[in-house]
Amino acid sequence: MPIDPNVALSAEPTVREAIWTDRDVMLYHLGLGAGGDGLDPAELSWVYEKNLRVLPTFAMVAGQGISAGALKPAGMNLPGIDIDLRRILHGGQSLQVHAPIPTTGTAHISSRVAHVWDKGKAAVIVLEQSAATPEGAPLWTTGMQIWARGEGGFGGEPGPEAAQSIPDREADAVLVSPTSPRQALLYRLSGDMNPLHADPAFARAAGFDRPILHGLASYGIVCKAVVDGILEGDPTRVLDFSVRFAGSLFPGETLETAVWRDGDRLTLLATCPERDGAPVLTHATMEVRS
């Protein structure tokens, strides 16, 4: 069977070493659309080594960019899981930040399948990754929800159902983030080489009119918008950032992020105005440092 939950959940964690430099950080930020105004000191500090800042969502690609060497084919190498890439979608993402990410660094990243949920027509695989310095100091913990279409029905637990909770009032801020037609081609150089984001024929076979932007690119774009627009440009104030990927964004479209603030907790909703406010990121929350 393509998914064997017992094998997946009982497998020992795999550990890899991730190494990155300021070049990886700058390329990642460029893939999110940073540096559009090279005369703006705030934008320049995302893409220029002098006073370089690091978005916490860089954790999603650390050790996978240009410092990782030659390009590797896209795939999913998880014990007990053998799925066609055309049948999977990134369903959700969480990030807990334990310490600021340095511009150049090394981390040991431990990965394991934390959950396999049966949604009937699909399976949801939750991949948990924990990163620490070589000395053992925690850096970040992530949780990736992978939807495998057509792989459910094996009699497993369905997993939790989280309801979207949007405050019953106008948003405190609305942040607008345009993307470029080549956004996915640039973002994929940071590590996600899935042809769904570059190959028109592959995208059509997967049910899309054309290649779509990576969900994690939208995730990073929204994080940058919040840091720039709400957190006074300080990425170290982000402590936790969780979302569900509710819809696709095509390169060249716009992300519009509504923000509701309740103390140190932000509720976010990212939509695409070109498609009548179609949801892109939902169930989105961010915990921040005051």
C-alpha positions as CSV (number, residue, x, y, z in Angstrom):
1,M,0.0,0.0,0.0
2,P,1.3,3.6,-0.7
3,I,0.9,4.5,3.0
4,D,1.6,2.1,5.8
5,P,0.8,4.1,9.0
6,N,2.4,1.5,11.3
7,V,5.7,1.7,9.5
8,A,5.6,5.5,9.2
9,L,4.8,6.2,12.9
10,S,7.2,3.6,14.3
11,A,10.2,4.6,12.3
12,E,13.2,6.2,14.1
13,P,13.7,9.9,13.4
14,T,16.1,10.8,10.7
15,V,18.8,13.4,11.4
16,R,20.5,15.5,8.9
17,E,22.9,18.4,9.0
18,A,21.8,21.7,7.6
19,I,24.3,24.4,6.6
20,W,23.5,27.8,5.3
21,T,25.1,31.1,4.6
22,D,23.9,34.7,4.1
23,R,23.6,33.9,0.4
24,D,20.9,31.3,1.1
25,V,19.1,33.8,3.3
26,M,19.2,36.6,0.7
27,L,18.0,34.2,-2.1
28,Y,15.1,33.0,0.1
29,H,14.1,36.6,0.8
30,L,14.3,37.4,-2.9
31,G,12.0,34.4,-3.5
32,L,9.5,36.1,-1.3
33,G,9.6,39.3,-3.3
34,A,11.9,41.3,-1.0
35,G,14.2,44.0,-2.3
36,G,11.6,45.4,-4.7
37,D,12.7,48.9,-3.8
38,G,16.5,48.7,-3.6
39,L,16.6,52.3,-2.3
40,D,14.5,51.5,0.7
41,P,16.8,50.7,3.7
42,A,14.2,48.4,5.2
43,E,13.9,46.3,2.0
44,L,17.6,46.3,1.5
45,S,18.2,44.8,4.9
46,W,16.4,41.6,3.7
47,V,18.6,41.2,0.6
48,Y,22.0,42.8,1.3
49,E,24.6,41.3,3.6
50,K,25.1,44.6,5.5
51,N,22.7,44.5,8.5
52,L,21.0,41.4,7.1
53,R,17.9,40.2,8.9
54,V,16.5,36.7,8.8
55,L,12.8,35.9,8.6
56,P,11.9,33.0,11.0
57,T,10.2,31.2,8.0
58,F,13.7,30.7,6.6
59,A,13.6,27.6,8.8
60,M,11.4,26.0,6.1
61,V,14.3,25.9,3.7
62,A,17.5,26.0,5.8
63,G,20.1,23.7,4.4
64,Q,18.2,23.2,1.1
65,G,19.4,26.2,-0.9
66,I,22.5,27.0,-2.9
67,S,24.8,25.9,-0.1
68,A,23.4,22.4,-0.4
69,G,25.2,21.9,-3.7
70,A,23.8,20.3,-6.9
71,L,20.0,20.2,-7.5
72,K,18.3,17.1,-6.3
73,P,15.1,15.7,-7.9
74,A,11.9,16.4,-6.1
75,G,10.5,13.5,-4.0
76,M,9.1,12.3,-0.7
77,N,11.5,10.0,1.1
78,L,9.5,9.0,4.2
79,P,9.4,5.5,5.7
80,G,6.1,3.7,5.0
81,I,5.0,6.4,2.5
82,D,5.2,6.0,-1.3
83,I,3.0,8.7,-3.0
84,D,3.0,10.3,-6.5
85,L,3.9,14.0,-6.2
86,R,0.9,14.9,-8.3
87,R,-1.4,13.5,-5.6
88,I,-0.1,15.6,-2.7
89,L,-0.8,19.1,-1.5
90,H,0.7,21.0,1.3
91,G,-2.3,21.3,3.7
92,G,-0.9,23.3,6.6
93,Q,2.3,24.5,8.4
94,S,3.3,25.4,11.9
95,L,6.5,27.0,13.2
96,Q,7.7,27.5,16.7
97,V,10.8,29.7,17.1
98,H,13.1,28.9,20.0
99,A,15.9,31.3,19.1
100,P,16.7,33.9,16.4
101,I,18.1,32.2,13.2
102,P,21.6,33.4,12.4
103,T,22.5,34.6,8.9
104,T,25.1,31.9,8.7
105,G,24.8,28.7,10.6
106,T,24.7,24.9,11.1
107,A,21.8,22.9,12.6
108,H,21.0,19.3,13.2
109,I,17.5,18.7,12.0
110,S,15.5,15.7,13.3
111,S,12.5,14.5,11.2
112,R,9.7,12.1,12.0
113,V,6.2,11.3,11.0
114,A,4.2,12.5,14.0
115,H,0.7,11.6,12.7
116,V,-1.1,9.9,9.8
117,W,-4.8,10.8,9.7
118,D,-7.5,9.3,7.6
119,K,-9.8,11.9,6.0
120,G,-11.7,9.4,3.9
121,K,-10.9,10.6,0.4
122,A,-7.4,11.7,1.5
123,A,-4.7,10.9,4.0
124,V,-3.0,13.6,6.1
125,I,0.7,13.1,7.0
126,V,2.1,15.3,9.7
127,L,5.9,15.6,9.4
128,E,7.6,17.1,12.5
129,Q,11.1,18.6,12.3
130,S,13.2,19.9,15.2
131,A,16.4,21.9,14.7
132,A,19.2,22.5,17.2
133,T,22.7,23.9,17.1
134,P,25.6,21.5,17.1
135,E,25.8,22.2,20.8
136,G,22.2,21.1,21.3
137,A,20.5,24.5,21.8
138,P,17.0,24.4,20.2
139,L,16.4,26.7,17.2
140,W,13.0,25.8,15.8
141,T,10.3,23.1,15.6
142,T,8.0,22.8,12.5
143,G,4.9,20.7,11.7
144,M,4.0,20.1,8.0
145,Q,0.6,18.7,7.1
146,I,0.7,16.9,3.7
147,W,-2.6,16.0,2.1
148,A,-2.4,12.9,-0.1
149,R,-5.4,12.8,-2.3
150,G,-7.0,9.4,-2.8
151,E,-4.9,7.7,-0.1
152,G,-7.5,7.7,2.7
153,G,-10.0,5.1,3.7
154,F,-7.6,2.9,5.6
155,G,-9.5,3.0,8.9
156,G,-7.3,5.4,10.8
157,E,-8.2,8.3,13.1
158,P,-9.5,11.4,11.3
159,G,-7.5,13.8,13.4
160,P,-8.6,17.1,14.9
161,E,-10.8,19.6,13.2
162,A,-10.0,23.2,13.9
163,A,-12.6,25.8,13.2
164,Q,-11.6,29.2,11.7
165,S,-12.1,31.9,14.3
166,I,-12.1,35.4,12.9
167,P,-12.9,38.3,15.2
168,D,-16.3,39.9,14.6
169,R,-14.9,43.3,13.8
170,E,-13.0,45.1,11.1
171,A,-9.3,44.1,10.7
172,D,-6.8,46.2,12.5
173,A,-4.6,46.3,9.4
174,V,-4.7,45.0,5.8
175,L,-1.3,44.2,4.3
176,V,-0.9,44.0,0.5
177,S,1.8,41.8,-1.0
178,P,2.1,41.6,-4.8
179,T,3.9,38.7,-6.4
180,S,5.7,38.5,-9.8
181,P,5.0,36.1,-12.6
182,R,8.4,34.5,-12.0
183,Q,8.0,34.2,-8.2
184,A,7.7,30.4,-8.1
185,L,10.8,30.0,-10.4
186,L,12.9,32.1,-8.0
187,Y,11.5,30.6,-4.8
188,R,12.1,27.0,-5.9
189,L,15.9,27.7,-5.9
190,S,15.7,27.7,-2.1
191,G,15.0,24.0,-2.2
192,D,11.5,22.9,-3.2
193,M,12.0,21.6,-6.7
194,N,8.5,20.1,-7.2
195,P,7.8,20.5,-10.9
196,L,4.2,21.6,-9.9
197,H,5.7,25.1,-9.5
198,A,7.5,25.2,-12.8
199,D,6.3,22.7,-15.4
200,P,3.0,23.7,-17.1
201,A,2.4,20.1,-18.3
202,F,3.0,18.7,-14.8
203,A,0.7,21.3,-13.3
204,R,-2.1,20.5,-15.8
205,A,-1.7,16.7,-15.0
206,A,-2.2,17.7,-11.3
207,G,-5.4,19.6,-12.1
208,F,-4.1,23.2,-12.3
209,D,-4.3,25.6,-15.3
210,R,-0.7,26.5,-14.8
211,P,2.1,26.2,-12.2
212,I,1.2,27.5,-8.8
213,L,3.2,29.4,-6.2
214,H,4.5,27.2,-3.4
215,G,2.4,27.3,-0.3
216,L,5.5,28.0,1.8
217,A,6.2,31.0,-0.4
218,S,2.8,32.4,0.5
219,Y,3.6,31.5,4.1
220,G,6.8,33.5,4.0
221,I,5.3,36.4,2.1
222,V,2.7,36.8,4.8
223,C,5.2,36.5,7.6
224,K,7.4,39.3,5.9
225,A,4.3,41.5,5.5
226,V,3.5,41.2,9.2
227,V,7.1,41.8,10.3
228,D,7.3,44.9,8.0
229,G,3.8,46.2,8.7
230,I,3.0,45.2,12.3
231,L,6.3,44.3,14.1
232,E,8.4,47.3,13.2
233,G,10.7,45.3,11.0
234,D,11.9,43.0,13.8
235,P,11.7,39.3,12.7
236,T,12.9,38.1,16.2
237,R,9.5,39.1,17.6
238,V,7.8,36.2,15.8
239,L,7.4,33.3,18.3
240,D,4.9,31.0,16.6
241,F,3.2,31.0,13.2
242,S,0.6,28.5,12.1
243,V,-1.6,28.3,8.9
244,R,-3.8,26.1,6.8
245,F,-3.4,26.4,3.0
246,A,-6.9,26.9,1.7
247,G,-6.3,27.7,-1.9
248,S,-3.6,28.2,-4.5
249,L,-2.0,31.4,-5.6
250,F,-0.7,31.9,-9.1
251,P,2.6,33.8,-9.6
252,G,1.7,37.4,-10.5
253,E,-1.3,37.5,-8.3
254,T,-1.6,39.5,-5.0
255,L,-1.8,38.4,-1.4
256,E,-3.9,40.6,0.8
257,T,-3.6,39.8,4.5
258,A,-6.1,41.0,7.1
259,V,-4.7,41.2,10.6
260,W,-6.6,41.3,13.9
261,R,-4.5,41.9,17.0
262,D,-5.4,40.8,20.5
263,G,-2.4,41.5,22.7
264,D,0.5,39.3,21.6
265,R,-1.8,37.1,19.4
266,L,-2.5,37.9,15.8
267,T,-5.2,36.3,13.8
268,L,-4.6,36.4,10.0
269,L,-6.5,35.8,6.8
270,A,-4.8,35.9,3.5
271,T,-6.8,36.2,0.3
272,C,-6.4,36.9,-3.4
273,P,-8.2,40.1,-4.5
274,E,-7.8,39.2,-8.2
275,R,-10.1,36.3,-7.6
276,D,-12.8,38.0,-5.6
277,G,-11.1,37.5,-2.2
278,A,-10.5,33.7,-2.7
279,P,-8.9,32.4,0.5
280,V,-5.2,31.4,0.3
281,L,-4.1,31.1,4.0
282,T,-6.8,30.4,6.7
283,H,-6.8,29.3,10.3
284,A,-3.7,31.5,10.6
285,T,-2.4,32.7,13.9
286,M,0.9,34.3,15.0
287,E,2.2,34.7,18.5
288,V,4.6,37.7,18.9
289,R,6.8,39.2,21.4
290,S,5.8,42.6,22.7
